[in-house]
Amino acid sequence: MPCVQISTNVCLDGVDTDSIFSEATKAVAEIIGRPEKFVMVILKGSVAISFERNKEPAAYAEIISMGGITSETKKKLIFQLGTILLEKLSIPRTRFFVKVFDTTMATKYAKL
């Protein structure tokens, strides 16, 4: 089950968050190769974020998945989420940071 958590300092009052949820869900499902019904999206607005010593619109996101993450999918995920945030919340790509994590990679290197 892929999970996308987006935190932004942008106030979401009056914003069409349904379109953000649906577009993020669709993008993650298509890129990672999972059904949309298994994708979870968490969106938090009005979070205290300072980036580059200012509080202009910015966002931080984490994408966690059990499998399906490659270097190519990481690039696609970052690009697509950046596009959604730019179009829906006017957050420039230069003010967006994303962490992508595949939980199955940890088991490859874990020793019991």
HELIX and SHEET records of a PDB file:
HELIX    1   1 THR A   17  ILE A   32  1                                  16    
HELIX    2   2 GLU A   36  PHE A   38  5                                   3    
HELIX    3   3 SER A   71  LEU A   89  1                                  19    
HELIX    4   4 ARG A   93  ARG A   95  5                                   3    
HELIX    5   5 THR A  103  TYR A  109  1                                   7    
SHEET    1   A 4 MET A  40  LYS A  44  0                                        
SHEET    2   A 4 CYS A   3  THR A   8  1                                        
SHEET    3   A 4 ALA A  59  SER A  65 -1                                        
SHEET    4   A 4 PHE A  96  ASP A 102  1                                        
END                                                                             
